Amino acid sequence: SDSARVVVVDDLRWLNGGRDFTWISERDGWKHVYVVSRSGDVVRLVTNDKFDVVSIQSIDTDNGYIYFIASPGNPTQRYLFRKRIDGMGIAERLSPEDQPGTHTYQISRDSKWAFHTFSSFDKPPVIELISLPDHNVERILVDNSELNEKVNSLKRLQTEFFRITIGENVELDMWMMKPYDFDPSKKYPILFHVYGEPAGQTVLDRWSGSRYLWHLMLTQMGYIVASVDNRGTPAPRGRDWRKCVYGQIGILASKDQAAAAKKILIDMSFIDPERIGIWGWSGGGSMSLNMILRYPGLYHTAMSVAPVGNQRFYDTIYQERYMGLPKDNTGGFRDGSPVTFAHQLEGNLLIVHGTGDDNVHYQNSEAVINRLIEHNKYFTMMAYPNRTHSIREGENTTRHLYELLTRYLTENLVPGPVRK
């Protein structure tokens, strides 16, 4: 039971011939592994440190160890640990100390071998065959040397990761990409990439492929690109961090995102307060709408792709998990939906949606559009015929979409620095 929501446990593993099983619970405020007797009478804590277990990777019953992913010191990264199943001793990190970033594993049944993938925000992934628990590299399977060489030849600065304090003892994780010729004596436009929902993080120290390259291109044009993870995102920062958003999807996140943008303007004199933009997809599309509609004096341009415009139009397994039933939370469903604030639009807004969206139904954008028309608000809209939520079907679709976003951004949020 939980006062917010119960998370589905898919890491259950049987032990001791079916007499015990592993269970993941947040009952003490952290996502921890427990060993529970089949009857449920005995519940024994295995991981007792003050950090979250992201996932169980393997159980070595012969030697009495459980392998799991965690990131005690930095929720934007992921590492492999192991600990004794009996709970004795301390958790031992196995991922190399000289490889900060994100590590993923496919571990053999006997826990002696693994396919290991490592990447960081600015570094494409490398895939290896390793032995465990020594983490010795037996063979490099994919080195991505050609891609690495091409990426390293591009004009870029190292992406900066840090935390920003927004008050009330709340610190938000953030990354920022600056132009390669960045000059702190000048003012730059900033584009926030946002998601902000309980289904995912954007502030992760891992390679993101074409999206990273598009953001990098924007920095070469003279934009600062940044992302902030608000409270409620699934970062390994404890139960309260993740579940405080219950019943207020779109409300608390908007508050945190706006507070972060305002704090950045105070702390970073190189950000131009007259050129603040935001963009996102799916839940990030909803957040982009929420930000420009709720805070019209703060955000000047928003690009919203496949957004949930009205939370009543999204599927129950997601929306009711985080919001409760509409009849019990009428105000939350109303105030968390961008359509409620469409009358406040002042800046530049682009809405993009596939008419065949199989996840966020096209009616979500139609609802927002109708409300904008009702209040005589001007905006730009692009419908991709019969495309799904990914908007990638059909010849040239992806290129067309990203060129659309680039063109709209440059026309409505002028790139490049200006003198202070």
C-alpha positions as CSV (number, residue, x, y, z in Angstrom):
1,S,0.0,0.0,0.0
2,D,1.0,3.6,-0.5
3,S,-0.7,7.0,0.0
4,A,0.2,8.0,-3.5
5,R,0.5,4.9,-5.8
6,V,1.8,1.4,-5.7
7,V,4.6,0.7,-8.2
8,V,4.4,-2.5,-10.2
9,V,7.2,-4.9,-9.1
10,D,8.7,-6.7,-12.1
11,D,12.0,-7.7,-10.4
12,L,10.6,-10.6,-8.4
13,R,13.0,-13.5,-8.3
14,W,12.5,-16.9,-6.5
15,L,15.2,-18.1,-4.1
16,N,15.9,-21.2,-2.0
17,G,13.8,-23.5,-4.2
18,G,10.8,-21.3,-4.1
19,R,10.7,-20.7,-0.4
20,D,11.7,-17.0,-0.7
21,F,11.5,-14.3,-3.3
22,T,13.0,-10.8,-3.8
23,W,10.8,-7.8,-3.5
24,I,11.4,-4.1,-4.2
25,S,9.7,-1.6,-1.9
26,E,9.8,2.1,-1.0
27,R,8.4,1.5,2.5
28,D,11.3,3.2,4.2
29,G,11.5,6.1,1.8
30,W,14.0,4.5,-0.5
31,K,13.6,1.9,-3.3
32,H,15.2,-1.1,-1.6
33,V,15.5,-4.9,-2.2
34,Y,13.9,-7.2,0.4
35,V,13.9,-11.0,0.6
36,V,10.4,-12.2,1.6
37,S,9.3,-15.7,2.7
38,R,6.7,-17.4,0.5
39,S,4.2,-17.0,3.3
40,G,5.0,-13.3,3.7
41,D,5.7,-13.7,7.4
42,V,9.4,-12.9,7.1
43,V,10.6,-9.7,5.4
44,R,14.3,-9.0,5.4
45,L,16.0,-5.9,4.1
46,V,19.0,-6.5,1.8
47,T,20.0,-3.0,0.6
48,N,19.9,-0.7,3.6
49,D,21.8,2.3,2.4
50,K,20.1,5.6,1.8
51,F,19.9,5.4,-2.0
52,D,17.5,3.8,-4.5
53,V,18.0,0.5,-6.3
54,V,17.1,1.3,-9.9
55,S,16.8,-2.4,-10.9
56,I,17.9,-5.9,-10.1
57,Q,20.3,-7.2,-12.8
58,S,21.2,-10.7,-11.6
59,I,21.2,-13.0,-8.6
60,D,24.3,-15.2,-8.0
61,T,22.8,-17.8,-5.7
62,D,26.0,-20.0,-5.7
63,N,28.0,-17.2,-4.2
64,G,25.2,-15.3,-2.4
65,Y,25.2,-12.0,-4.2
66,I,22.6,-9.7,-5.8
67,Y,23.7,-7.4,-8.7
68,F,21.8,-4.2,-9.1
69,I,21.9,-0.8,-10.8
70,A,22.1,2.3,-8.6
71,S,23.7,5.8,-8.4
72,P,24.1,6.9,-4.8
73,G,26.0,10.1,-5.5
74,N,24.5,11.3,-8.8
75,P,21.0,10.6,-9.9
76,T,21.8,11.5,-13.5
77,Q,24.2,8.5,-13.8
78,R,23.9,4.7,-13.5
79,Y,26.4,2.1,-12.1
80,L,26.5,-1.6,-11.3
81,F,26.7,-2.7,-7.7
82,R,26.6,-6.0,-5.9
83,K,25.7,-6.9,-2.3
84,R,25.3,-10.1,-0.3
85,I,21.8,-11.5,-0.4
86,D,21.9,-11.9,3.4
87,G,22.3,-8.1,3.7
88,M,25.7,-8.3,5.4
89,G,28.5,-6.0,4.4
90,I,28.3,-2.9,2.2
91,A,27.3,-2.5,-1.4
92,E,30.3,-2.8,-3.7
93,R,30.5,-0.8,-6.9
94,L,31.7,-2.8,-9.9
95,S,31.5,-0.2,-12.7
96,P,34.9,1.4,-13.3
97,E,35.5,4.6,-11.2
98,D,37.1,6.3,-14.2
99,Q,34.0,6.0,-16.4
100,P,31.4,8.5,-15.1
101,G,28.2,8.3,-17.0
102,T,25.6,5.6,-17.7
103,H,26.4,1.8,-17.6
104,T,23.9,-0.9,-18.7
105,Y,24.3,-4.6,-18.5
106,Q,23.0,-7.9,-19.8
107,I,24.3,-10.5,-17.3
108,S,24.5,-14.2,-17.8
109,R,22.5,-16.6,-15.7
110,D,25.5,-17.6,-13.7
111,S,26.5,-13.9,-13.1
112,K,30.0,-14.5,-14.5
113,W,29.6,-12.7,-17.8
114,A,27.9,-9.6,-19.2
115,F,27.4,-7.4,-22.2
116,H,28.4,-4.0,-20.9
117,T,27.4,-0.7,-22.6
118,F,28.9,2.6,-21.4
119,S,28.2,6.1,-22.6
120,S,28.0,9.7,-21.3
121,F,26.2,12.8,-22.5
122,D,29.0,13.8,-24.9
123,K,30.4,10.4,-25.7
124,P,28.7,7.7,-27.9
125,P,28.4,4.2,-26.4
126,V,31.0,1.4,-26.3
127,I,29.8,-2.2,-26.0
128,E,32.0,-4.8,-24.4
129,L,32.0,-8.4,-23.2
130,I,33.2,-8.4,-19.6
131,S,33.7,-10.9,-16.8
132,L,32.2,-10.5,-13.4
133,P,32.7,-9.5,-10.6
134,D,36.1,-8.2,-11.7
135,H,34.6,-6.2,-14.6
136,N,37.5,-7.2,-16.8
137,V,37.1,-6.4,-20.5
138,E,37.4,-9.7,-22.5
139,R,36.4,-8.3,-25.9
140,I,35.3,-5.0,-27.3
141,L,32.2,-5.7,-29.4
142,V,31.3,-2.2,-30.7
143,D,33.8,0.7,-30.2
144,N,32.0,3.3,-32.3
145,S,35.4,4.7,-33.2
146,E,34.1,6.2,-36.5
147,L,31.2,7.9,-34.8
148,N,33.5,9.1,-31.9
149,E,35.9,10.6,-34.4
150,K,33.1,12.5,-36.2
151,V,31.6,13.8,-33.0
152,N,35.0,14.8,-31.6
153,S,35.6,16.9,-34.8
154,L,32.5,19.0,-34.2
155,K,32.7,22.5,-32.7
156,R,31.5,22.0,-29.1
157,L,32.1,22.5,-25.4
158,Q,31.7,19.9,-22.7
159,T,28.1,19.8,-21.5
160,E,27.8,21.1,-17.9
161,F,25.8,19.2,-15.2
162,F,24.9,20.9,-12.0
163,R,22.1,21.6,-9.5
164,I,20.0,24.7,-9.2
165,T,18.3,25.7,-5.9
166,I,14.7,27.0,-6.4
167,G,13.9,27.6,-2.7
168,E,12.2,25.5,0.0
169,N,15.3,23.3,0.1
170,V,14.6,22.0,-3.4
171,E,17.5,21.3,-5.7
172,L,16.9,20.4,-9.3
173,D,19.3,18.5,-11.6
174,M,20.2,20.3,-14.8
175,W,22.4,20.2,-17.8
176,M,23.5,23.0,-20.1
177,M,25.1,23.1,-23.6
178,K,26.8,26.3,-24.5
179,P,28.0,27.6,-27.9
180,Y,31.6,26.5,-28.7
181,D,32.6,30.2,-28.8
182,F,30.7,31.1,-25.7
183,D,31.5,34.6,-24.3
184,P,30.1,35.2,-20.8
185,S,30.2,39.0,-21.4
186,K,27.3,38.6,-23.9
187,K,23.7,37.6,-23.6
188,Y,22.4,34.4,-25.3
189,P,18.9,33.0,-26.0
190,I,18.1,29.8,-24.2
191,L,16.0,26.8,-25.3
192,F,14.9,24.4,-22.6
193,H,14.3,20.8,-23.5
194,V,11.6,19.5,-21.2
195,Y,9.7,16.3,-20.3
196,G,8.9,16.7,-16.6
197,E,6.5,13.7,-16.2
198,P,6.8,10.6,-13.9
199,A,7.6,8.4,-16.9
200,G,11.1,9.7,-17.6
201,Q,14.1,11.9,-17.0
202,T,15.8,14.2,-19.4
203,V,18.8,15.1,-17.2
204,L,20.7,11.9,-17.7
205,D,24.4,11.6,-18.3
206,R,24.1,9.3,-21.3
207,W,24.3,9.5,-25.1
208,S,21.1,10.5,-26.8
209,G,22.1,10.2,-30.4
210,S,20.4,12.4,-33.0
211,R,18.7,14.6,-30.4
212,Y,22.1,15.4,-28.9
213,L,23.4,16.3,-32.4
214,W,20.4,18.5,-33.1
215,H,20.9,20.4,-29.8
216,L,24.6,20.7,-30.6
217,M,23.8,22.2,-34.0
218,L,21.6,24.8,-32.2
219,T,24.5,25.7,-29.9
220,Q,26.6,26.2,-33.0
221,M,23.9,28.7,-34.2
222,G,24.2,30.7,-31.0
223,Y,21.7,29.1,-28.6
224,I,22.2,27.9,-25.1
225,V,20.3,24.6,-24.7
226,A,19.4,23.3,-21.3
227,S,17.2,20.8,-19.5
228,V,15.9,20.6,-15.9
229,D,14.3,17.6,-14.1
230,N,11.6,18.8,-11.8
231,R,10.2,16.9,-8.8
232,G,8.1,13.9,-9.8
233,T,10.5,12.6,-12.5
234,P,11.7,9.0,-11.8
235,A,15.2,10.0,-10.6
236,P,16.7,7.8,-7.9
237,R,16.3,10.5,-5.3
238,G,13.9,8.7,-2.9
239,R,10.2,8.0,-2.7
240,D,9.1,11.6,-1.7
241,W,10.9,13.1,-4.7
242,R,9.0,10.8,-7.1
243,K,5.6,10.7,-5.4
244,C,5.1,14.2,-4.2
245,V,3.6,15.0,-7.6
246,Y,0.7,12.6,-7.0
247,G,-2.6,14.4,-7.8
248,Q,-0.9,17.4,-9.3
249,I,0.6,16.3,-12.7
250,G,1.3,19.4,-14.7
251,I,0.9,21.7,-11.7
252,L,4.0,21.1,-9.5
253,A,6.2,20.4,-12.5
254,S,5.2,23.7,-14.1
255,K,6.0,25.5,-10.8
256,D,9.4,23.9,-10.5
257,Q,10.3,24.6,-14.2
258,A,9.4,28.2,-13.9
259,A,11.2,28.6,-10.6
260,A,14.3,27.1,-12.3
261,A,14.1,29.5,-15.2
262,K,13.8,32.5,-12.9
263,K,16.7,31.4,-10.8
264,I,18.9,30.9,-13.9
265,L,18.1,34.5,-14.9
266,I,19.3,35.7,-11.5
267,D,22.4,33.5,-11.4
268,M,23.5,33.6,-15.0
269,S,23.8,37.1,-16.5
270,F,24.6,35.6,-19.9
271,I,21.0,34.5,-20.4
272,D,18.8,36.9,-22.3
273,P,15.5,37.3,-20.4
274,E,13.8,38.4,-23.6
275,R,14.7,35.2,-25.5
276,I,13.6,32.2,-23.5
277,G,12.2,29.2,-25.4
278,I,11.0,25.7,-24.5
279,W,10.3,22.5,-26.4
280,G,9.3,18.9,-25.7
281,W,7.5,15.8,-27.0
282,S,4.6,13.9,-25.6
283,G,4.6,14.8,-21.8
284,G,7.2,17.3,-22.8
285,G,4.8,18.7,-25.3
286,S,2.3,19.1,-22.6
287,M,4.9,20.8,-20.4
288,S,5.9,23.2,-23.2
289,L,2.2,24.2,-23.5
290,N,1.8,24.6,-19.8
291,M,4.9,26.8,-19.5
292,I,4.1,29.3,-22.2
293,L,0.4,29.4,-21.2
294,R,0.9,29.6,-17.4
295,Y,3.9,31.9,-17.5
296,P,3.4,34.1,-20.6
297,G,5.8,36.8,-19.3
298,L,8.6,34.3,-18.8
299,Y,8.6,32.1,-21.9
300,H,8.5,33.7,-25.3
301,T,8.5,30.7,-27.7
302,A,7.3,27.2,-27.3
303,M,7.3,24.2,-29.6
304,S,4.9,21.5,-28.5
305,V,5.1,18.0,-30.1
306,A,2.3,15.5,-29.6
307,P,1.0,17.0,-26.3
308,V,-1.7,15.9,-23.9
309,G,-3.9,19.0,-24.0
310,N,-6.6,17.7,-21.6
311,Q,-5.7,15.1,-19.1
312,R,-9.2,13.6,-19.4
313,F,-8.3,12.6,-22.9
314,Y,-5.3,10.5,-21.9
315,D,-5.3,6.8,-21.0
316,T,-6.4,5.7,-17.5
317,I,-3.4,3.4,-16.8
318,Y,-1.1,6.4,-16.8
319,Q,-3.3,9.4,-15.9
320,E,-5.2,7.8,-13.0
321,R,-2.1,6.2,-11.6
322,Y,-0.6,9.6,-11.0
323,M,-3.8,11.7,-10.6
324,G,-6.4,9.4,-9.0
325,L,-10.0,9.3,-10.4
326,P,-11.4,12.3,-12.2
327,K,-14.4,12.4,-9.9
328,D,-12.1,12.6,-6.9
329,N,-9.7,15.1,-8.3
330,T,-11.7,17.4,-10.5
331,G,-9.5,20.4,-9.8
332,G,-6.3,18.5,-10.4
333,F,-7.4,17.3,-13.8
334,R,-8.5,20.8,-14.7
335,D,-5.6,22.8,-13.5
336,G,-3.0,20.3,-14.7
337,S,-4.3,20.5,-18.3
338,P,-2.8,23.1,-20.7
339,V,-6.2,23.7,-22.4
340,T,-7.4,25.4,-19.1
341,F,-4.9,28.2,-19.7
342,A,-5.1,28.7,-23.5
343,H,-6.6,32.1,-23.0
344,Q,-3.3,33.4,-21.5
345,L,-1.2,32.8,-24.6
346,E,1.0,35.8,-25.5
347,G,4.2,34.4,-27.1
348,N,5.0,32.3,-30.1
349,L,3.5,28.8,-30.1
350,L,4.0,25.9,-32.5
351,I,1.9,22.8,-32.1
352,V,2.9,19.6,-33.9
353,H,0.8,16.4,-33.9
354,G,0.4,13.2,-36.0
355,T,-3.2,12.7,-36.9
356,G,-2.8,8.9,-36.4
357,D,-1.2,9.2,-33.0
358,D,-1.6,5.9,-31.3
359,N,-0.7,7.1,-27.8
360,V,-1.7,10.8,-27.3
361,H,-4.9,11.0,-29.4
362,Y,-5.0,13.9,-31.9
363,Q,-8.1,15.3,-30.1
364,N,-5.7,16.6,-27.4
365,S,-4.2,19.2,-29.8
366,E,-7.7,19.8,-31.3
367,A,-9.0,20.8,-27.9
368,V,-6.2,23.3,-27.3
369,I,-6.5,24.7,-30.8
370,N,-10.3,25.2,-30.4
371,R,-9.7,27.0,-27.1
372,L,-7.0,29.2,-28.7
373,I,-9.4,30.1,-31.6
374,E,-12.2,30.8,-29.1
375,H,-9.9,33.4,-27.4
376,N,-8.6,34.8,-30.7
377,K,-5.1,33.7,-30.0
378,Y,-2.6,33.3,-32.9
379,F,-0.4,30.3,-33.2
380,T,1.2,27.9,-35.8
381,M,0.1,24.3,-36.2
382,M,1.6,21.4,-38.2
383,A,-0.4,18.1,-38.6
384,Y,1.5,15.1,-40.0
385,P,-1.1,13.0,-41.8
386,N,-1.6,9.5,-40.3
387,R,1.7,9.6,-38.4
388,T,1.8,7.9,-35.0
389,H,3.2,9.3,-31.7
390,S,6.8,9.0,-33.0
391,I,6.0,11.0,-36.1
392,R,8.5,9.1,-38.2
393,E,6.5,7.1,-40.7
394,G,6.7,8.1,-44.3
395,E,9.5,9.3,-46.5
396,N,11.5,12.3,-45.2
397,T,9.2,12.8,-42.1
398,T,11.9,13.0,-39.5
399,R,14.0,15.5,-41.5
400,H,10.9,17.6,-42.3
401,L,9.9,17.7,-38.6
402,Y,13.3,18.8,-37.3
403,E,13.8,21.3,-40.1
404,L,10.4,22.7,-39.2
405,L,11.4,23.0,-35.5
406,T,14.7,24.6,-36.5
407,R,13.1,27.1,-38.8
408,Y,10.4,28.1,-36.3
409,L,12.9,28.5,-33.6
410,T,15.2,30.8,-35.6
411,E,12.3,32.9,-36.9
412,N,10.8,33.4,-33.4
413,L,13.7,33.2,-31.0
414,V,16.6,35.0,-32.7
415,P,19.9,33.1,-32.4
416,G,23.2,34.5,-31.4
417,P,24.7,36.6,-28.6
418,V,24.2,40.3,-28.1
419,R,26.1,42.8,-25.9
420,K,24.9,43.2,-22.4
